Amino acid sequence: MEIKAKAKKSFLLRSLDTVERVGNSLPHPATIFIILTAVVILGSAIASSMGLSVSYDAYDQATGAIVETQVVAESLLSPDGIRYMFTSIVSNFTSFFALGPVFVIILCVGVAEGTGFLSAALRKVAKVTPKKMVTAMIIFLGIMSNVASSTGYVVLVPLGAIIFMSFKRHPIAGMAAAFAGVSGGWSANLLIGTNDPMFAGISTEAANMINPEYFVQPTANWYFMIASTFLIVAVGTFVTEKIVEPRLGEYKSNEEAVVEDITDLEKRGMKWGVLSLIVYIAFIGLLVLPQNGVLRDPETGSILTSPFMSSIIPIMACLFLVPGIFYGIGAKVIKNDKDVIELMIKGVTSIAGFLVLVFFAGQFIKFFDYSKLGTIMSVNGAHFLENTGFVGLPLIICFIVLTALLNIIIAVDSAKWVLMAPIFVPMFMQIGLSPELTQLVFRIGDSCTNVIAPLMPFFALIVAFCQKYEKKAGVGTLITTMLPYSIAFLIGWTLLFIVWYTFGLPIGPGSPLFYGA
């Protein structure tokens, strides 16, 4: 039995090593988009020479009616196509919808993160959490921290180990719980973060292939995200306490772990930050809650279709900016306006890689749109699915699993969605599924396997954290520890979606499950 166990472990590690090698051999995501753009250029010329076309029912902007539309493949190597490529490069980048919203949020989150407000808040909440609630609280904080990019990985994951040790529990279990919340709960939150406008922008670009008027709101998945927060906390807590921690066994160490409380200056800053946050929320409430509120729709008084919803990104961004600034002043981190601007600049530098990726992704999406290849592939794919009867929940579940598997090789979520959205969003629209739903099920699959994806940007950092408590820990150790979370999240999230879909619940403000409903 012992020999068998060793053989199995050896095979598992070899398999993981293979996944890592294959993933590492892939080009940079930006390079992948350069290659794909070249493929689209060549493919468009071939499709045009073959006279490929497709007919489908589409929205007519002029009349507002649904009319039969024929689309013919356009060559990017024709004189018009070449002129288009040369003249559209800059606008392809600047018109990328996700660019503006992500930039606005990162400016404000950068201040809250740079002053130490987010870090101090995480440490304070963790410090005062009762022993019985510590696992659930760590996972919850992990989920909430993912609105601030790397804060959860850098601050909360090592803090989770220290908190567990202070309660005489295994530190790697605490680390795993925090990692599960931060990374596995990437598409769950009570707030709107940088990912939401990014995904919405890509989904909007894809949906416009079928309906040029279609717009996916950054809040498109908000209701489902809120429910998912509680699901991931419950499932993550169960997996930690019933599977992961018992498997790790007792941890023996002479080292005494103490969760450091925030300093007096940080306490002062926290008071200023929390008070300013309360005032800000009250101010927004005065603009929205009264029937004649300034940020309601001036004609109907509605909130769903109102200036409030249209400005949700800057409003959410200021939830970080306002307390971040006042915390910084109270903690004496911010001394003048220059300090605030420097923190904003620092925040923007953290998305430099995203900006490079968006430049090349923008070219791919716009060239793909011009060629009409996406529309032709989507419509034909939709007809195929309808003819085979493979639609509805079975199709959606398969899409979730496909995304989860792809995530192990291509760990950058924005890169995957740029690749998949132009095909699957229009295709699913043709069979009656909304772009918001397609985006949501992609995010479910994408999040579930984050914790076992060796190419996830912070994966190596988590391995290094593990090695502090287990010298022999490696990639295989972390993956086998996190695998129960991945499986449980995939099953739990899929079941939650099935319930949501069965009852036809909206997945966000004004976001239907079905296209044309």
C-alpha positions in Angstrom: 0.0 0.0 0.0 2.8 2.3 0.9 4.6 1.7 -2.5 1.3 2.4 -4.3 0.8 5.7 -2.5 4.3 6.8 -3.4 3.7 5.9 -7.0 0.5 7.8 -7.1 2.1 10.8 -5.5 5.0 10.6 -8.0 2.5 10.4 -10.9 0.6 13.4 -9.5 3.7 15.5 -9.2 4.9 14.6 -12.7 1.5 15.6 -14.1 1.7 18.9 -12.2 5.2 19.5 -13.5 3.9 18.8 -17.1 1.1 21.4 -16.7 3.7 23.9 -15.4 6.1 23.3 -18.2 3.4 23.6 -20.9 2.1 26.8 -19.3 5.5 28.3 -19.0 6.3 27.5 -22.6 3.3 29.7 -23.8 4.2 33.2 -25.0 3.3 36.3 -23.0 -0.5 37.0 -23.3 0.4 40.2 -25.3 2.4 38.1 -27.7 -0.5 35.7 -28.0 -2.7 38.5 -29.2 -0.1 39.6 -31.7 -0.1 36.1 -33.1 -3.9 35.8 -33.1 -4.2 39.2 -34.8 -1.9 37.9 -37.6 -4.1 34.8 -37.9 -7.2 37.0 -38.1 -5.7 39.1 -40.9 -4.7 36.0 -42.9 -8.0 34.2 -42.1 -10.1 37.2 -43.2 -8.4 37.2 -46.6 -9.1 33.4 -47.0 -12.7 33.7 -45.8 -13.4 36.7 -48.1 -11.9 34.9 -51.2 -14.2 31.9 -50.4 -17.2 34.3 -50.2 -18.2 33.1 -46.7 -21.4 34.7 -45.4 -24.2 34.2 -42.9 -27.7 35.4 -42.3 -29.2 36.1 -38.8 -31.8 38.2 -37.0 -30.2 41.4 -35.8 -31.2 44.7 -34.2 -31.7 47.6 -36.6 -30.5 50.9 -35.0 -32.4 53.1 -37.5 -35.9 51.4 -37.0 -35.4 49.7 -33.7 -36.8 46.5 -35.2 -35.4 43.0 -35.5 -34.5 42.4 -39.2 -32.8 39.6 -41.1 -29.2 40.6 -41.7 -26.6 39.1 -44.0 -22.9 39.4 -43.1 -20.1 38.7 -45.6 -16.5 38.1 -44.6 -14.3 41.2 -45.1 -10.6 40.9 -46.0 -8.2 42.9 -43.9 -5.7 42.5 -46.8 -7.9 44.3 -49.2 -7.2 48.0 -49.9 -10.0 49.1 -47.6 -8.9 46.6 -44.9 -5.3 47.8 -45.0 -6.4 51.4 -44.8 -8.6 50.4 -41.8 -5.7 48.7 -40.0 -3.4 51.6 -40.4 -5.9 54.4 -39.4 -7.6 52.6 -36.5 -4.6 51.5 -34.3 -4.8 54.4 -31.8 -8.6 54.4 -31.6 -8.7 50.6 -31.2 -6.7 51.2 -27.9 -8.3 54.4 -26.7 -11.9 53.2 -27.4 -11.5 50.0 -25.4 -14.4 50.3 -23.0 -12.7 48.8 -20.0 -9.7 51.2 -20.1 -11.5 54.2 -18.6 -13.4 52.5 -15.7 -10.4 50.4 -14.6 -8.2 53.6 -14.7 -10.7 55.5 -12.5 -11.0 52.7 -9.9 -7.2 52.1 -9.7 -6.5 55.8 -9.1 -8.7 55.6 -5.9 -7.8 52.1 -4.8 -4.1 53.1 -5.1 -4.6 55.8 -2.5 -6.4 53.5 -0.1 -3.8 50.8 -0.6 -0.8 53.2 -0.5 -1.7 54.9 2.7 -2.0 51.6 4.5 -5.8 52.0 5.1 -6.7 48.6 3.5 -3.9 46.7 5.3 -4.7 48.2 8.7 -8.4 47.4 8.2 -7.6 43.8 7.4 -5.3 43.4 10.4 -7.8 45.1 12.8 -10.7 43.0 11.8 -8.6 39.8 12.0 -7.3 40.8 15.5 -10.8 41.2 17.0 -12.4 38.2 15.4 -13.6 35.5 17.9 -11.9 32.1 17.7 -15.0 30.3 16.3 -15.4 32.7 13.5 -11.7 33.1 12.5 -11.8 30.7 9.5 -14.9 32.3 8.0 -13.6 35.8 8.7 -10.3 35.2 7.0 -12.1 33.8 3.9 -14.5 36.8 3.9 -11.7 39.3 4.2 -9.9 37.5 1.4 -12.9 37.9 -0.9 -13.3 41.6 0.0 -9.6 42.3 -0.4 -9.6 41.3 -4.1 -11.1 44.7 -5.1 -7.6 46.0 -4.3 -5.6 43.7 -6.5 -2.5 42.4 -4.6 -3.4 43.5 -1.1 -5.0 40.2 -0.2 -2.1 38.1 -1.5 0.7 40.2 0.1 -1.0 41.1 3.4 -3.8 38.6 4.2 -2.3 35.3 3.0 0.7 35.4 5.4 -1.5 37.0 8.1 -3.8 34.0 7.8 -0.9 31.7 8.8 0.0 33.9 11.8 -3.7 34.1 13.0 -4.0 30.3 12.9 -0.7 29.8 14.7 -1.9 32.2 17.4 -4.8 29.8 18.0 -2.5 26.8 18.0 -3.8 25.7 14.6 -1.8 24.7 11.5 -0.4 27.9 9.8 -0.7 26.4 6.3 -4.4 25.8 6.8 -4.8 29.5 7.7 -2.8 30.4 4.6 -4.9 28.1 2.5 -8.1 29.7 3.8 -6.9 33.2 3.0 -5.7 32.1 -0.5 -9.0 30.4 -1.1 -10.8 33.7 -0.3 -8.5 36.0 -2.2 -8.1 33.9 -5.3 -10.8 31.3 -5.4 -13.4 34.0 -4.5 -12.1 36.3 -7.2 -15.6 36.7 -8.7 -17.4 37.1 -5.4 -17.7 40.4 -3.6 -20.1 42.8 -1.9 -18.5 45.7 -3.8 -17.7 46.6 -7.5 -14.0 46.3 -8.1 -11.6 46.8 -11.1 -12.5 43.4 -12.6 -16.2 44.3 -13.1 -15.8 47.2 -15.6 -13.0 45.3 -17.3 -15.2 42.3 -18.0 -18.2 44.5 -18.8 -16.2 46.4 -21.4 -15.0 43.2 -23.2 -18.5 41.8 -23.1 -19.9 45.0 -24.5 -17.5 44.9 -27.4 -18.4 41.3 -28.1 -22.2 41.9 -27.8 -22.0 44.8 -30.3 -21.2 42.3 -33.0 -24.9 41.2 -32.9 -26.5 44.4 -31.4 -24.5 47.6 -31.8 -26.8 49.2 -29.1 -26.1 46.6 -26.4 -24.3 47.8 -23.3 -23.2 45.6 -20.4 -23.1 47.5 -17.1 -20.2 47.1 -14.7 -22.8 46.0 -12.2 -24.1 43.2 -14.5 -23.2 40.4 -12.1 -23.5 42.2 -8.8 -26.5 40.4 -7.3 -25.0 37.0 -8.0 -21.6 38.2 -6.7 -23.2 39.2 -3.4 -24.8 35.8 -3.0 -21.6 34.1 -4.1 -19.7 35.9 -1.2 -21.7 34.0 1.4 -21.5 30.8 -0.6 -17.7 30.9 -0.8 -17.3 31.8 2.9 -19.5 28.8 3.8 -17.9 26.3 1.4 -14.4 27.6 2.1 -14.9 27.3 5.9 -16.2 23.7 5.6 -13.3 22.6 3.4 -10.7 24.3 5.7 -12.0 22.8 8.9 -13.2 19.4 7.7 -10.8 18.5 5.0 -7.6 20.6 4.7 -6.8 21.1 8.4 -7.3 17.5 9.5 -5.2 16.3 6.6 -2.3 18.6 7.6 -2.4 17.3 11.1 -0.9 19.0 14.2 1.7 21.7 13.7 4.5 21.7 16.2 6.7 24.7 16.6 8.6 26.6 19.3 7.7 29.8 17.6 5.0 32.0 19.2 2.8 33.7 16.7 1.2 37.0 17.7 -1.2 39.0 15.5 0.1 42.6 15.8 -2.6 45.1 16.5 -2.6 48.4 14.6 -0.4 51.2 16.0 -1.7 54.3 17.7 -1.2 56.3 14.6 -3.0 53.7 12.5 -5.9 53.8 15.1 -6.1 57.5 14.7 -6.0 57.2 10.9 -8.7 54.5 11.1 -11.0 56.8 13.1 -10.6 59.5 10.5 -11.1 57.1 7.6 -14.2 55.4 9.0 -15.8 58.7 9.9 -15.2 60.1 6.5 -16.6 57.0 4.9 -19.8 57.3 6.9 -20.2 61.0 5.9 -19.5 60.1 2.2 -22.1 57.2 2.2 -24.7 59.6 3.9 -24.0 62.2 1.2 -24.6 59.7 -1.6 -27.7 58.5 0.2 -29.1 62.1 0.2 -28.6 62.2 -3.6 -30.2 58.8 -4.3 -32.7 57.8 -1.6 -35.3 60.7 -1.7 -37.9 60.3 -4.4 -36.7 63.5 -6.0 -33.0 62.7 -5.5 -30.6 64.3 -7.9 -29.0 61.0 -9.0 -32.4 59.4 -9.7 -33.9 59.4 -13.2 -35.3 63.0 -13.5 -38.3 61.8 -15.5 -39.3 58.5 -13.9 -37.6 58.6 -10.5 -36.1 55.2 -11.1 -32.8 54.1 -9.7 -32.0 51.2 -12.1 -31.9 53.5 -15.1 -30.5 56.7 -13.5 -27.4 58.9 -13.3 -26.6 56.9 -10.1 -26.2 53.7 -12.0 -24.4 55.4 -14.9 -21.9 56.9 -12.4 -21.5 53.7 -10.2 -17.8 53.4 -11.1 -16.7 56.8 -9.7 -19.1 56.4 -6.8 -17.6 53.0 -5.9 -14.1 54.4 -6.5 -14.6 57.1 -4.0 -15.5 54.5 -1.4 -11.8 53.8 -1.4 -10.5 57.3 -2.1 -12.3 59.3 0.6 -11.3 57.0 3.6 -7.9 56.5 2.1 -7.1 60.2 2.1 -8.5 60.8 5.6 -6.8 57.7 7.0 -3.5 59.0 5.5 -4.0 62.4 7.0 -4.9 60.9 10.4 -2.0 58.4 10.3 0.3 61.2 9.2 1.1 59.3 6.0 -0.3 62.1 3.8 1.1 65.5 4.5 0.0 67.4 1.4 -1.7 67.1 -2.0 1.6 65.8 -3.6 1.5 62.7 -1.5 -2.0 61.9 -2.7 -1.0 62.3 -6.4 2.1 60.2 -5.9 0.0 57.4 -4.5 -2.3 57.6 -7.5 0.7 57.5 -9.8 2.0 54.4 -8.0 -1.5 52.8 -8.3 -1.5 53.4 -12.1 2.0 51.9 -12.5 0.6 48.6 -11.0 -1.6 48.2 -14.1 1.1 48.9 -16.7 1.0 45.3 -17.7 -2.8 45.6 -18.2 -2.3 48.6 -20.4 0.1 46.8 -22.7 -2.2 43.8 -22.9 -5.2 46.1 -23.7 -3.3 47.7 -26.6 -2.8 44.4 -28.4 -6.1 43.0 -27.2 -7.9 46.1 -28.6 -6.3 45.5 -32.1 -7.4 41.8 -32.0 -11.0 42.6 -31.0 -11.4 45.4 -33.6 -9.8 43.5 -36.5 -11.8 40.4 -35.6 -15.0 42.6 -35.6 -14.1 44.2 -39.0 -13.5 40.8 -40.6 -16.9 39.5 -39.5 -15.3 36.2 -38.7 -16.6 36.3 -35.2 -20.2 36.8 -36.3 -19.9 34.1 -38.9 -18.4 31.6 -36.4 -20.9 32.6 -33.7 -24.0 32.3 -35.8 -22.9 29.0 -37.3 -22.0 27.7 -33.9 -25.4 28.7 -32.5 -27.2 27.0 -35.4 -25.2 23.8 -34.7 -26.1 23.9 -31.0 -29.7 24.4 -31.8 -29.8 21.5 -34.3 -28.1 19.2 -31.8 -30.4 20.4 -29.0 -27.4 21.1 -26.8 -28.6 24.3 -25.2 -29.7 25.6 -21.8 -28.2 24.3 -18.6 -26.1 21.5 -20.1 -24.4 23.9 -22.4 -23.8 26.4 -19.6 -22.3 23.8 -17.3 -20.0 22.6 -20.0 -18.9 26.2 -20.6 -18.1 26.6 -16.9 -16.0 23.4 -16.9 -14.2 24.5 -20.2 -13.3 27.8 -18.6 -12.1 26.2 -15.4 -9.7 23.9 -17.4 -8.4 26.7 -19.6 -7.6 28.7 -16.5 -5.0 26.2 -15.5 -3.0 27.0 -18.7 -4.0 30.6 -19.3 -4.1 32.2 -15.9 -4.7 35.8 -16.8 -8.5 36.3 -16.7 -8.7 39.4 -18.9 -6.6 37.6 -21.6 -8.9 34.6 -21.5 -12.1 36.7 -21.8 -10.7 38.7 -24.7 -10.1 35.4 -26.5 -13.4 33.8 -25.6 -15.9 36.7 -25.5 -16.0 37.5 -29.3 -17.0 33.9 -30.0 -19.2 32.8 -27.1 -21.1 36.1 -26.3 -22.6 36.4 -29.8 -23.1 32.7 -30.1 -25.0 32.5 -26.8 -27.0 35.6 -27.8 -28.1 33.7 -30.9 -29.6 31.0 -28.7 -31.2 33.4 -26.3 -28.6 33.8 -23.5 -27.7 37.3 -22.4 -24.1 38.6 -22.6 -24.4 39.2 -18.8 -25.1 35.5 -18.2 -22.2 34.4 -20.5 -19.9 36.7 -18.7 -21.1 35.4 -15.3 -20.6 31.7 -16.1 -17.1 32.5 -17.5 -16.2 34.2 -14.2 -17.4 31.2 -12.2 -15.2 28.8 -14.1 -12.3 31.2 -14.1 -12.3 31.7 -10.3 -12.7 28.1 -9.3 -9.3 26.9 -10.5 -7.3 30.0 -9.7 -6.0 28.3 -6.5 -4.5 25.4 -8.5 -3.2 27.3 -11.5 0.7 27.2 -11.3 0.8 30.1 -13.8 -1.4 32.4 -11.7 0.8 35.5 -11.1 0.9 35.2 -7.3 1.2 31.4 -7.2 5.0 31.4 -6.7 4.6 33.9 -3.9 2.2 31.6 -2.0 4.5 28.7 -2.4 7.3 30.8 -0.8 5.0 31.6 2.1 4.3 27.9 2.6 8.0 27.1 2.7 8.4 29.3 5.8 6.4 26.6 7.7 7.2 23.5 5.6 10.7 23.6 4.1 9.9 20.9 1.5 6.7 22.5 0.2 6.6 23.1 -3.5 4.1 23.6 -6.4 2.7 20.1 -5.9 2.2 20.7 -2.2 0.2 23.8 -2.7 -1.9 22.4 -5.5 -2.8 19.2 -3.5 -3.7 21.5 -0.5 -5.9 23.8 -2.6 -7.5 21.1 -4.8 -10.4 20.4 -2.4 -11.3 24.2 -2.4 -11.2 24.2 -6.2 -13.5 21.2 -6.6 -15.9 22.4 -3.8 -16.1 25.9 -5.3 -16.8 24.5 -8.8 -19.6 22.3 -7.5 -21.1 24.8 -5.1 -21.0 27.7 -7.5 -22.5 25.6 -10.3 -25.3 24.5 -8.0 -26.0 28.1 -7.0 -26.1 29.1 -10.6 -28.5 26.3 -11.4 -30.9 27.5 -8.7 -30.5 31.1 -10.0 -31.2 30.0 -13.5 -34.1 27.8 -12.6 -35.9 30.6 -10.8 -35.0 33.2 -13.5 -33.5 35.6 -11.0 -31.7 38.8 -12.2 -28.0 38.5 -11.9 -27.5 42.2 -11.5 -29.4 45.5 -11.7 -31.2 45.5 -15.0 -29.3 42.4 -16.1 -31.5 39.6 -17.4 -30.6 36.0 -17.9 -32.0 35.8 -21.4 -31.2 37.9 -24.4 -34.3 39.7 -25.8 -36.4 38.9 -22.7 
